[in-house]
Amino acid sequence: MAVFEHGSARIDYMVEGDGFPVFAIAPGGMHSANDIWNRMPWNPRVRLTDRYSVIGMDQRNAGASTAPVSGNDGWSTYTSDQLALLDHLGIERCHLLGMCIGGPYEMALITAAPERFTCAVMLQPAGIVDDHAVMRDLYDGWAADLAPTHPEADAAAWSSFGDNMWSADFLVSSTRADVAACTTPLLVMMGNDQWHPQAVSREIVDLAPNARLVERWKDDEVLAETDATIKAFLAEHTPADAAAAP
């Protein structure tokens, strides 16, 4: 892993493969770290590096990345880190691909800087339909583990941080209006559990004007088709001058 500093954050990242860049945002909720891809049924670090440059990162205070904690932290904090990494690497445009919490991160990035992203693949995007405790409990466990090493943050700061991340519904980082305004091509691989509700995946596709849903994608018997579908989608939206991209 390489390291860059963004303000007071120390972010670990890795670039693998060669070709047009794909920014791959790992699953794991607040633990989102690049190595988690290696435990997933479809892994871009294996599947895409023969034809793309795959950029992965450990989010702040996940994996090997570190940062101070503030009650003002929230989705925009992570979006700022992610855009800063692309700037650090000199990447002006890229594909997005994310799993779990990667879905909300992707939409936040597209909303903040739509001109930078050619398309996005969302693998079982995380979201909330009606039970906020499901995601908040995961956050609270992560916060409890980290709190002893962050004396700068008191209980009120951790609570505010959690509210900023997980008090909304739907895609959490973004509103329905944000998704409806998203013209970036989306390929949504449907979620189907309490952390990745099927209803969230379906509503993203209903709202976004250029989105496609794949309902079944991670069972062993369909993984070859999943691989072909994702690769065809990325190839379709790779710019003709991709050879000139960083």
C-alpha positions, 0 to 999 in steps of 0.5 A, spaced: 500 500 500 502 507 498 500 513 503 498 520 502 496 525 507 489 529 506 489 534 511 490 530 518 488 524 515 493 518 513 490 514 507 492 508 505 491 506 497 493 501 492 493 502 484 493 495 481 493 493 473 494 498 467 488 501 463 483 506 464 482 507 471 476 504 476 475 507 483 473 501 487 470 502 493 470 496 498 465 493 502 465 493 510 461 498 512 465 503 517 470 498 516 471 499 508 478 497 506 481 495 500 483 488 502 476 486 504 475 485 496 479 479 497 473 475 501 467 477 496 464 473 491 466 478 485 473 481 486 475 487 482 482 486 484 482 479 480 477 480 475 479 487 472 486 488 473 488 485 466 485 491 462 484 497 467 487 500 473 484 499 479 484 504 485 483 501 492 483 505 498 482 504 506 477 509 508 479 513 514 479 509 520 479 503 517 484 498 515 491 502 515 488 509 514 487 514 520 484 520 522 482 524 527 474 524 529 470 530 529 462 530 531 462 534 524 464 528 520 459 525 515 459 523 508 462 529 505 468 528 509 469 521 506 467 524 499 473 529 500 478 524 502 476 520 495 476 526 491 483 528 494 486 521 492 483 521 485 487 528 485 493 526 488 493 520 482 492 525 477 485 522 475 480 527 472 475 521 469 474 514 471 469 509 472 466 507 479 465 501 482 463 499 489 459 494 494 455 495 500 457 502 503 460 503 496 454 504 493 452 511 498 459 513 497 459 512 489 452 516 489 455 522 494 461 522 489 457 523 483 453 528 486 459 532 488 463 531 481 458 528 476 463 530 470 469 526 473 465 519 473 463 515 466 459 510 469 458 506 476 457 499 478 453 498 485 454 491 488 448 490 493 448 498 495 447 499 503 441 503 505 435 504 510 428 502 509 425 503 515 430 500 521 435 505 522 438 500 528 440 495 523 446 500 521 446 504 527 448 498 531 454 497 526 456 504 527 456 504 534 460 497 535 465 500 530 465 507 534 466 503 541 472 499 538 476 506 536 474 510 541 479 508 546 485 511 541 481 517 539 481 522 546 479 528 541 472 525 541 467 525 546 461 521 547 457 527 544 462 527 538 461 520 536 454 520 537 453 526 532 458 523 527 453 517 527 447 521 526 451 524 520 452 517 517 446 513 519 440 518 520 437 518 513 433 513 509 434 510 502 441 511 500 443 514 506 448 519 503 444 522 498 436 524 497 431 521 492 432 528 488 440 526 488 439 520 485 433 522 480 438 528 477 443 522 476 445 522 469 451 517 470 450 510 467 448 506 473 449 498 473 445 496 480 447 489 482 441 488 487 442 487 494 437 482 498 438 483 506 437 487 511 443 491 510 443 492 503 435 492 502 432 489 495 427 495 496 433 500 495 436 497 489 430 497 486 428 504 487 435 507 485 433 504 478 426 507 478 429 514 480 435 514 476 434 515 468 440 511 466 440 505 470 439 498 470 438 492 475 441 485 475 437 481 480 441 475 481 449 476 481 453 473 486 451 465 486 456 461 484 452 458 478 451 466 475 458 469 477 461 468 470 455 471 467 456 477 472 463 478 470 461 478 463 455 483 465 460 488 469 466 488 464 461 489 458 458 495 462 465 498 463 467 497 456 461 500 453 462 507 457 470 507 457 472 513 453 475 512 446 481 516 448 482 511 454 489 510 452 491 517 454 488 517 461 492 517 467 
